[in-house]
Amino acid sequence: MKNDLVVKDNALINASYSLGLVEQRLILLAIVIIREHTHNMHLDYIAFNKPIEITAESYINTFGVSHSTAYETLKDACKSLFSRQFSYQELSAKGSVINQTSRWVSQIGYIETEGSVQLIFAPAIVPLITRLEKQFTSYELAQVAKLGSKYAMRLYELLIAWR
């Protein structure tokens, strides 16, 4: 596995959310894909207008899971990820705290015949993973690829954010 870099705004790291392990992994793969494909493009173009495709093969290779369960777990994660939401705080133009709530994705689908997931991030997510000028956290995907629990992954991100 190459050194794929995951970068998130600290507001997203500290956000209140509960994603399952497969859902977290889908989000991480999507972030890596956006970063790989946006070096010479306008960041919002891919994030808003074109679905990000994650293949079952890339999921299997990155996280070392078996073929037998990968396809079904990805299909199930598509159903649940669409309804997931998170809460975070940001400052208004006047400096007041805004308590925001957003979904992770605005659209997600599973293509059975291709064994792939296509997703489009919700508009609130895009600046939290692309416009990273101030407080952000980065780590290599390989550092969390073998973590087998959603709690281990959340704990790792919280600890690395304070590093």
SULJOSUL-V438641 format. One record per residue. SS is DSSP state (2 for helix, 1 for strand, 0 for the rest). OMEGA is omega in whole degrees, -180 to 180 (* if undefined). Layout:
<<SS	OMEGA> <SS	OMEGA>>
//
This chain:
<<0	178> <0	-178> <0	178> <0	-176> <1	174> <1	180> <1	-179> <1	171> <1	180> <2	176> <2	179> <2	177> <2	-177> <0	-178> <0	177> <1	178> <0	178> <0	176> <0	173> <0	-177> <2	-179> <2	177> <2	178> <2	-179> <2	177> <2	179> <2	-179> <2	178> <2	179> <2	178> <2	179> <2	179> <2	178> <2	-179> <2	-180> <2	-173> <2	-176> <0	-180> <0	-177> <0	-178> <0	174> <0	-173> <2	-176> <2	-177> <2	-178> <2	-174> <2	-176> <2	-168> <2	-175> <0	179> <0	175> <1	-177> <1	178> <1	-179> <1	176> <2	179> <2	179> <2	177> <2	-180> <2	-178> <2	-177> <2	-173> <2	175> <0	179> <0	-178> <0	177> <2	-173> <2	-178> <2	-174> <2	-176> <2	-179> <2	-179> <2	176> <2	178> <2	179> <2	-179> <2	177> <2	-179> <2	-175> <2	-177> <2	-179> <2	-177> <2	-179> <0	177> <1	177> <1	179> <1	179> <1	180> <1	173> <1	-179> <1	175> <0	178> <0	180> <0	178> <0	178> <0	179> <1	176> <1	175> <1	-175> <1	172> <1	-178> <1	170> <1	176> <0	-177> <1	175> <1	179> <1	177> <1	179> <1	178> <1	179> <1	-175> <0	-176> <0	180> <0	-177> <0	-179> <1	177> <1	172> <1	180> <1	173> <1	179> <1	173> <0	-178> <2	-179> <2	-178> <2	-171> <2	180> <2	-179> <2	177> <2	-178> <2	-177> <0	-171> <0	-179> <0	-172> <0	-174> <0	179> <1	-180> <1	177> <1	176> <1	180> <1	-180> <0	180> <2	-179> <2	180> <2	-174> <2	-177> <0	178> <0	-174> <0	-178> <0	177> <2	180> <2	178> <2	-180> <2	178> <2	179> <2	179> <2	-179> <2	179> <2	179> <2	-178> <2	178> <2	-179> <0	-178> <0	*>>
//
